[in-house]
Amino acid sequence: MLTQKTIDIVKATAPVIAAAGPVVTQHFYQRMFQHNPELKDVFNMSHQQGPDKNTPSSQQQALFNAICAYANNIDNLAVLLPAVEKIAQKHTSFLITADQYQIVGHHLLATIDELLAPGQEVLDAWGEAYGILANIFINREQEIYQENDDKIGGWRGTREFMVTSKQPNSELITSFTFTPTDGGQVATYKPGQYLGIYINADELANQEIRQYSLSSAPNNNHYRISVKRETQGTVSNYLHDKINVGDKIKLVAPAGDFFLDVNPQTPVTLISAGVGLTPMLAMLETLTQHQAPVNWLHATENGQQHAYKDHVKTLANQHSHISALTWYNAPTSGDRQAEDYDYQGLIELYKIATQISDPDMHFYCCGPVGFMQFIAKQLIELGVTSVRIHYECFGPHKVL
């Protein structure tokens, strides 16, 4: 429990740290990696590169925002619980330990001291505040580790799997199916959650850890992910170019706070763009036995980048409660409207307003942040309340 004196000091000095800007987090990361280079095997180092030397990277900006949010709400931590859950779920994919929280705390306080020299009383207050927050994360993450370990087919730490299928789905997206080499079952998961993948290879400077959404409904035997090849994507390119059927890979149990959570009578609309369809696929396959209408709305560039087109069309044809609509931003000469896609351009929800007007309908969205902001704005204009809008963002956590 924080003392009132600590709360007062942190709230009084928070504006000073905020005024220092992301230079604080840039210094923090540089300091930490210099003194604890082993953490380069944990952090996504590609997220440490900003567009230029004066602009913070996405990871640095995310940390700066988190520090400011914590300081500003230190006397009302309940406001932060949704963000805590999102981060704690992600941390379990990285197998974060209590000792690593101590390392981070040490370098964070040293950074504040070196850049701002606020005095020992302020450092002690921030140290106490950080300790409280760290314990909240440590305790929640221990619960998640234990929950995963207790599941049928569950485990803690990494587990070896074999690639049993590698299937191109479009010119950019390829699916990988993993089966455990120990012959056991796999832990179930909630549609929308992701899988942690550990890559160790001689050609990579560090161990690389990534999370990819599971792209099929839960089963007891295997996991499937669908990965987009990114131009500068260290791991996505490695998976596409180097990983083949028969190869072995280490995985961490599924996690994530974004997942399908509706009762059988709730109508659902799934909205995605590009590779954002991956968690939507897991939801769609799960909803094939749903008792209420299900809408699948997907946007992509053209037919060459349209992953799982036939699979989704088959599901819609087989299940009368499922409706599927597709938007192509720039159809090729070979793309045929009404057969390959339904609309050209961006998703404009007013065109299908009657189809998504049920006041009980819930909306699940995934795609680039700009796309989801565009969709959220339209939904709100159509009268959809925020409690019925659920979304997952790529990269460090952002909000709509």
N, C-alpha and C positions, 0 to 999 in steps of 0.2 A: 504494500500500500504506500503510495507516494505521500510525503508530507506536504502540507499546504505551502511551506517555504519553498520546497523543490518545484512545485507547480508554478508558483509565482515567478521564480527565477527563470524557469524554462520559457514561460509565456512572455516574460519581459525581454529575454534575449533572442527569442525566435526571429523577430524582425531584423536583427543584426545579421543573423545567418542568412535569412532570405535575401537581404540586400547584397550580401556577398555573391549571391547568384550561384550558378552551377560550377563556378571555379572551386567551390568547396568539394563537390563530389569528384571533379577532375583530379584535384590534388589527392583526395582520399584513395581513389583507385590506383593512381600512380604510386603512392606510398605503399599501399597494401601489396601490390604485385612485386614491388621492389624487395620488400622484406619477407613476403610469403609467396614466392613464385609458384609454389605447388598449387595455389588456388587458381592458376591459369588452367588447370585440368578440370575445374569445376565451373567457372564462369564462361559464358559464351563470349569469346574474345572478339568476334566480329561485331558485337554490340558495343565495343569500346571505341569504335571508330566513328567520329562525327564527320559531317560533310566538310569541315575545315577545322583548323587548330583552335579557332576561337568559338566554335559551336560545340556544345556537349553532345555526346552520343545518346542514343535512345536509352541505354541502360543507365548512364549517368543522370539523364534528365528524370528517369523514373525514380531513382534513389533520392534526388533532390526534392521531388514532389512528395515522396513518402515522408521525408524528414519534416518538411513544412506542415504536412497534414497531421502528423503525430504531435508536433509542438502546439499547433493551433487547437487541437482537440484533446490535449493531455488531461483535462478535467472532465472529459466526456468520451471515454474510450469506446463506449458502445457504438458510437457513430462509425468507428473504424472497423468493426467486426467483419463486415463483408469483404473489405480489402485484406484483412488479416487472413481470412479463409482462403482467398484466391492465392495469396503469396505462400501460405503454408502448404497448400496442395502442390504448388509448383516446386517448393523446396524439397518435398519428399521425392520428386523425380531426380533431384540432384543429390539425394542422400545426405542432406545437410546435417551436421552434428552440432551438439552443444559447444564443443571446443571451437568450432568455426565461428560461432556467434561471439565468443570471447575475442577472437582475432579481429573480427570486424569492429567490435566495440572499441578495442584498443586503438585501432588506426583512425576511427572516426573521432575519438576524443583528441588524439594527437594532432589530427588535421585542424580541428577547431582551435587548439592551443597554438599551433604554428602559424595559422593564418590570421587569427583574430586576437590572440593573447587576452582572453577575457578574465583571467584570474582563477585561482584555485576554487573559490566558492562556486563559480559558475560551472567549472569543469566537474566538480563533485555532483552538482545538481543534474547535469546532463548525463553523467555516468550512472546515477541512480535511476533516472528516467529510462535510459537505454536498457539497464538491467531488467526493469519491469517488463518492457516491451519484448526483450529477448526471451524472457521466461514464458510469456504468453505464446510466442511462436514455438519454443522448444516443447512445451507441454502439448500444444495442439498437434504438432508434427509427430510426437511420440504416439499420440492416439491414432493418427492415420497409419503410421508404420505398423502398429499392433493390429488395427482393423484389417489391413492387407494381409498380414501374416496369419490371422485367424480364419480367413476365408478358405473354403474348399478350393484347392488349387492355388492358394495364395503363397506368398513368400515375402521375405524382407531382404533388402540389398539387391544385388544383381542376380539374374538367373540366365543360364545359357539356353538359347533357342536356335533352331535351324531354319533357314529360308526354304520353304517348301513350294513357293510359287512366286514368280516375278512376272507381272503382266502389264504391258503398256496400255493405258486407258485413253491417252490423247498424245499429241506431239510434245506435251510438257509434263504430263502426270503419269506416274507408274505406280502400281500397287505391289506391295510385298506382303506375303503371308508367312507368319512365324509359328513354328510348332516346337514345344519344349523338348530338348534332347533327353531329358530324364524319363520321358514317356508318361509323365503325369498330366493331370488336368491343368487348365489355366483358370485363374480367378475371374469371376464375372466382373462386370463394370456397368456403369450407367451410360446409355447412349449419349454421346457428346464429349465424353472424357477422352484423355490422351494417354499415350504410351511413352515411357522414357527409354531412349536408345543411347547406348554407350559405344563410341567408336574409338578404337585404338589402332593406329596404323603407322608404319614407318614414315610414310610420306606426309603425315600431319605433325605439326609442331607440338601440339598438345592433345590430350584426350579431349574428345568433343562429345558433349551431351546435348541431346535435342529432345523435344517433345512433339509427337505427331498425333493428330486426332485419329482415333480408331474409326475405320470407315465401314464397318459391318456390324450387324446386330450381335449382341453377346452370345457366345457359345462356350462349351466346355473344353474345346480341343485346340483352338488356335486364335491368333490375333491377325488382323489385317489393317495396314495403314496405306494411304495413297499420298504420294509425295510429289510435289511440283519441283521441277528442276529450276532453281534460281540462278541467274547469271553469276552472281558472286557468292552463291551458297556452298560453303565448304562441305557440309554434310550431305545436302541434297545431291550435289554432283558426285560425291563419293558413292552414295547409294546407287545412283543411276548407272555409274560407270564401272564400279568395282564389285558391288555385292551381287551375287548370283545364287541360283538355286543350289542348295547343298552347303553354302557358307554358314558359319556360326556367328552369332551376335549376342551381346549381353543386353538384357532388358530389365527395366524396373517396373513394378506393378502399376496398373492404370491409376490415374488420379485426375483431379480437375473439379472445379466448382460449377462448370457449365454443363448441364445435362438435362435431358427430357424429364419433366416432372409434372405430369398431368393425370387426371383420372380418366377412365375409359370413355366418359361422356363429353369430354372437353374437345371442341374443335381446335385443330392445330394448323398453322401455316409455317412452312419451313422456307426461309429466304436465304439465298447464297449467291456469291459471285466467285468465279474462278475456282481455285482449290478450296475455297470456303465450303464447298459442298461436302467435304469429308465427314465432319460430324453430323451433317444433315442426312447423309446416307445411312449412318448407324441408326438415326432416329426414324428415318423412313422405313427401313426394313423392320424395325421394332413395331411400327404403327400399322403394319399390314393387317393385324387383327383388331385394330382400333374400332370402337363403336360409333365414332363421330367423324365428320368430314375432315380430310387431310389435304392441304394444298402444298404442292411443291413448286416454288418459284425460283428459277435459276437464271443467272446472267453470265454470259461468257463472250469471248471475242468473236468466235466463228466456229464452224463445224470441226475444224482441225484441233481446236482447243476444248471441245465439248466432251468431257469425260463422262462415262457411265450413261451415255444417251440411251442406248438400247435397254440397259438394265432398268432404268427408271421408267421408260415407256412400257416395258413388260409388266412391272409392278402395277402401274396405273391401269393397264388393260386387264390385269387379273383381279384387281380389287376395286369395286365400283365406288368406294368411298374416297379413293385417292384421285386427285386431279393434278396434272403436271403441265406447267407452262414454262417456256424458255424464251429468253431474249438474247439475240445476237447483236453485238454492238456494230460489227462490220462484217456482214456475211460475205463469203467468197462467191465466186460465180457458180460454184457447184452446190452451194447451200440452197435448199428449197423451202420457202415459207409454207407453213401448215404441215410440212412433213418433218423437216429437220428442226425448225424453230417456229415460234408463234408470233413474236414481235421483234421489230428492229429498233436498235437504240438502247436507251437506258430503261430500267424498270420504272414504269409510271403506274402507280397503284390505283389511281383514280379510274383507269380503264377497266379494272376488275373489282371496283369498290363493292358491288353487290355480293361478290363471291367471298369477300373477307369481312363482311359487315356484322357478323354474329357478335353480340356484345360479350359473349363468353369465350371467344376465340383467343388463344395464346399464340404469340409469334416468336419464332426462334431464328436468329440471324447470325450469319458468319461470313466474313469477307474482309477486305481492306477497310481501314477506319473510315476513309472518305465515303466509301459505298454505304457503310452502315449508318453513318450520320445522315446521308441522303435518304435512306430508307426510314430511319427513325423519325425524321422531320415529316415525311409523308404520312406515316402511321399516326403521329400526334395530330396532324391536320385533319385526319379522317376520324378523330375522336377516340383513338386507342389510348388507354391509360398506360402509364409507364410500368405498372405492376404486371402488365400482360406482355411486355417486351423483354425478351431475354437475348443476350448476345455474347459472342466470344470474339476477342480481338487478337490479331497476330502480333507477336513480339511483346515487349514489355507492356504491362497493363496500361491501357488507355480507357477513357470513358467517352460515351457519346454526348 
